[in-house]
């Protein structure tokens, strides 16, 4: 099973946002999308997830999703998107409530998702009782509960402090190594992209076009080692050279408005 995006264009009124975007995401692959502010990264994710209809182009899943998959595509959002009056357990269960499952099966899936994300001891807690990192972990558990074929992540770490981000980066790596879920991950953070991606897709300033696709050949478990540092630094410089001038221009444009 793989995700295929072909010739996607999009505009909001007279403002062109995306132009001729084509990419594939293979089963178990993590593709990270970066680019200057306003280049259409989140718009692309919304189109891939079916929240927006593109002006032109198609998005398709080739091959059958895993038989246990309840939602072929699921989102993890930047702002956690948790229901504050529901416990951790009930927030995870919310993703299952519109599926024809017995109470026992729903409880089993919730219990399993909490265990896989290290949240079993917090099942009865309310979101306000959790740190930002723990709340984002609930969002991950909710996504995993439906056994998605494709996971879409929209800057899930951008609202967190540096230490929490580092902890969750390692959590994400372990989850992906175990779950093997195809993932499209949006970020503006180059280090984050290089820690997680199999490939990094670089978009141009609006309208977003694919400028380059950079493979990260270092196995994910080895990317925090000293031996990997020189190659990661080289890739970081390559990515920054691709977006630097447009990122500065986009930042100045935002400041003027």
C-alpha positions in Angstrom: 0.0 0.0 0.0 1.3 3.5 -0.8 0.0 7.0 -1.0 0.2 8.7 -4.4 -0.2 12.4 -5.0 -0.3 13.4 -8.7 -0.3 16.9 -10.2 -2.0 18.7 -7.3 -2.7 22.4 -7.7 -4.5 24.6 -5.3 -5.5 28.2 -4.9 -7.5 30.3 -2.5 -9.4 32.8 -4.7 -6.7 34.5 -6.9 -3.9 33.4 -4.7 -2.0 30.3 -6.0 -0.9 28.1 -3.1 0.4 24.8 -4.6 1.6 24.1 -8.1 1.9 20.7 -9.7 2.8 18.6 -6.6 3.5 15.0 -7.2 5.0 12.6 -4.7 4.6 9.1 -3.3 4.8 7.7 0.2 5.5 4.0 0.4 4.2 1.7 3.2 6.2 2.3 6.4 8.0 5.3 4.9 8.2 8.7 6.7 8.2 11.7 4.3 8.8 15.1 5.8 7.7 18.2 4.0 9.5 21.5 4.7 9.5 24.9 3.2 9.2 28.7 3.9 6.3 30.0 5.9 3.2 30.2 3.7 4.4 27.7 1.1 1.4 25.5 1.4 2.6 22.7 3.6 -0.5 22.5 5.7 -2.7 23.0 2.7 -1.1 20.0 1.1 -1.6 17.9 4.2 -5.3 18.9 4.2 -5.7 17.9 0.6 -4.0 14.5 1.2 -6.3 14.0 4.1 -9.4 14.8 2.2 -10.2 18.0 4.1 -9.7 20.2 1.0 -10.5 19.4 -2.6 -7.6 20.5 -4.9 -8.2 22.7 -7.9 -6.5 20.0 -10.0 -4.8 16.7 -9.4 -5.5 13.5 -7.5 -4.7 11.8 -4.2 -5.0 8.0 -4.0 -4.1 5.1 -1.9 -2.8 2.2 -4.0 -3.2 -1.2 -2.7 -5.5 -2.4 0.2 -4.9 -1.0 3.7 -4.1 -3.5 6.4 -7.2 -5.6 7.2 -7.2 -4.3 10.8 -7.2 -0.6 9.6 -10.4 1.2 10.7 -9.3 4.6 9.1 -7.1 4.5 6.1 -5.9 8.0 6.9 -5.7 9.8 10.2 -4.4 13.1 11.5 -2.2 14.2 14.4 -2.6 18.0 14.9 -0.3 20.7 16.3 -2.7 21.8 19.0 -3.4 18.3 20.3 -7.2 18.6 19.5 -8.2 16.9 22.7 -11.6 17.2 24.3 -10.9 18.8 27.7 -13.9 17.2 29.5 -12.8 13.7 28.5 -10.2 11.5 30.2 -7.2 10.2 28.3 -9.0 6.9 27.9 -12.1 8.6 26.5 -10.2 10.9 24.2 -8.6 7.8 22.6 -11.9 6.0 22.5 -13.5 9.0 20.7 -11.8 7.9 17.4 -13.5 4.5 17.6 -17.0 5.6 18.5 -18.4 5.8 14.9 -17.1 2.3 14.1 -19.3 -0.7 14.5 -17.4 -2.3 17.4 -18.5 -4.1 20.5 -17.7 -2.4 23.8 -15.2 -5.1 24.6 -13.4 -4.6 21.2 -13.3 -0.9 21.6 -11.9 -1.2 25.2 -9.3 -3.6 23.9 -8.1 -1.2 21.1 -8.0 1.7 23.6 -6.0 -0.3 26.1 -3.6 -1.4 23.4 -3.1 2.1 22.1 -2.4 3.5 25.6 0.1 0.7 26.3 1.9 1.3 23.0 2.4 5.0 23.8 3.2 4.6 27.5 0.0 6.1 28.7 -1.6 3.3 30.6 -1.0 4.9 34.0 -2.7 8.1 32.8 -5.8 6.6 31.4 -8.1 8.4 33.9 -6.4 11.8 33.8 -7.9 14.8 32.1 -5.9 16.7 29.5 -5.4 19.7 31.9 -3.5 17.4 34.3 -1.0 16.5 31.6 2.1 18.2 30.2 2.2 19.3 26.6 4.3 16.3 25.7 1.9 13.9 27.3 -1.1 15.6 25.6 0.6 15.1 22.3 1.2 11.5 23.1 -2.6 11.1 23.6 -3.0 12.4 20.1 -0.6 9.7 18.9 -2.5 7.0 20.8 -5.8 8.2 19.3 -4.3 7.9 15.8 -2.9 4.5 16.5 -6.2 3.2 17.9 -7.7 3.1 14.4 -4.7 1.3 12.9 -4.2 3.9 10.1 -2.5 3.0 6.8 -1.3 6.6 6.5 -0.7 9.1 9.4 -0.7 12.8 8.6 1.2 15.0 11.2 0.9 18.8 11.0 3.8 20.3 13.0 3.0 18.1 16.1 6.0 19.4 18.1 6.0 23.1 17.3 4.1 24.1 20.4 6.5 22.2 22.8 9.7 23.3 24.6 13.0 21.9 23.4 13.4 19.2 26.1 9.9 17.9 25.5 10.4 17.9 21.8 13.6 15.8 22.2 11.7 13.3 24.3 8.9 13.0 21.7 11.2 12.7 18.8 12.6 9.6 20.4 9.0 8.4 21.2 8.0 8.9 17.5 11.1 7.0 16.3 10.3 4.0 18.5 6.6 4.1 17.5 7.4 4.2 13.8 10.0 1.4 14.1 7.3 -0.7 15.7 4.1 0.3 13.8 5.6 0.9 10.3 2.9 3.4 9.4 3.4 5.4 6.3 3.6 9.0 7.4 3.5 12.5 5.9 5.0 14.9 8.5 5.0 18.7 8.2 7.6 20.8 10.0 9.6 24.0 9.7 12.4 22.5 11.9 15.3 21.1 9.8 16.8 19.1 12.7 13.5 17.5 13.3 13.1 16.6 9.7 16.5 15.0 9.6 15.8 13.0 12.8 12.6 11.5 11.4 12.6 11.4 7.6 13.3 8.7 5.1 13.0 11.5 2.6 12.6 15.3 2.9 10.5 17.1 0.4 11.5 20.7 0.0 8.8 23.2 -1.2 9.4 26.6 -2.7 7.9 29.8 -1.5 4.2 30.3 -2.5 3.0 28.9 -4.8 4.6 25.8 -3.3 6.4 23.7 -5.9 8.8 20.7 -5.2 12.3 22.1 -5.3 14.1 18.9 -4.3 13.7 15.6 -2.5 16.5 14.7 -0.2 17.0 11.1 1.0 18.3 10.6 4.6 20.4 7.3 4.3 21.3 7.0 8.0 19.2 4.5 9.9 16.9 6.4 12.3 18.3 4.6 15.5 21.8 5.9 14.6 21.0 9.5 13.9 21.8 10.7 17.5 25.3 9.1 17.4 28.5 11.1 17.1 29.3 9.1 14.0 26.2 10.4 12.2 26.9 14.1 13.1 29.0 15.0 10.0 26.6 13.6 7.5 23.6 15.1 9.3 25.4 18.5 9.3 26.0 18.2 5.6 22.3 17.4 4.9 21.2 20.2 7.2 23.4 22.7 5.2 22.0 21.4 2.0 18.4 21.8 3.1 19.1 25.3 4.5 20.7 26.4 1.2 17.6 25.3 -0.6 15.2 27.3 1.5 17.3 30.1 3.0 16.6 33.0 0.7 12.9 32.2 0.3 12.5 31.7 4.1 14.0 35.2 4.7 11.7 36.7 2.1 8.7 35.0 3.6 9.6 36.2 7.1 9.9 39.8 5.9 6.6 39.5 4.1 4.9 38.3 7.3 6.5 41.1 9.3 5.2 43.7 6.9 1.7 42.4 7.3 
